Structure formats: structure tokens, C-alpha cells
Amino acid sequence: MTKSHLRESSVFTHSRGGNSSDQENVMAHRFSSMKVRQILPLKKSSIRNAPLPLGSPTWDEIHDMIWEELDAAARRNEPGFKTIRKLLSDQRFDR
């Protein structure tokens, strides 16, 4: 998968409720359906050295999580997942 492919985002329709008039277009994240192990080679290796909050999972523990699982854990405020999501999604840390 190339970097240019990752920057392309697909658009899908998201429905809020049963009424079709409530549909809205939502951009898929560039890492949608990718595992953490696939995302890490695209990032600077130094992100693995960033301090994580107490109770955070290790990078090895989340290696096989897909982006949507990681994002859901961050939204649930599970320790460390917001920091990990930021490190993986911030373009400042791209190679």
C-alpha cells in the first residue's frame, strides 16, 4: 500500500436513524481497516518512545488491533488510547 493510496479517503454514507433524509457523507479515516502493525512502518519510530499514561497498553499488545478498534477505545476513554491515536494519526510523525 503506497503513501499516496493512504492519503486518499473514501466517502461513505452514514445514517442516523431510520429516515433516509438523515443520511450524511462521512470521510473514512486514512487508516480505516488497517492494523496497528501496518500503520507503524509509515510513522517515525520515535513514537514508540513517547511516554504513555499509567495503565496504557504496550505497543505489542495493540499490534493486531485495527484502527476502528483503537478509535473506539479512545472514545471510551480507555487509558492511553487517546495518546496512541494521536501519535498514529498526526502527520507530524509521518516518515
Phi, psi and omega in degrees: 000127184272162179297321180295326177295323181292331182282341177283130179245140176268156178251135175228162182267132181243130181254133176252088181101188186272348184276125183293341179285350180269008182285146177221153178274134181233134178282133175285145178292150183295343178256013181308133178069006178267144174278155179304321180298336177275333182279320185305320179295343179273354184249162174294139183294341182293343180296335179289345179265356181295140178293134179248150180299157177303134180091001180290151173286159175279163178299324179295326181290335183254004182309321185263008177282142173272162184308317183296325177292317179296316179297319179296320178295322177294320179293333177275002180063032176290141186306128174086341187289329177293319178295315180297316178300318180296315180299320182282328186267340183288125183290346176297337183260009176289150175281000000 
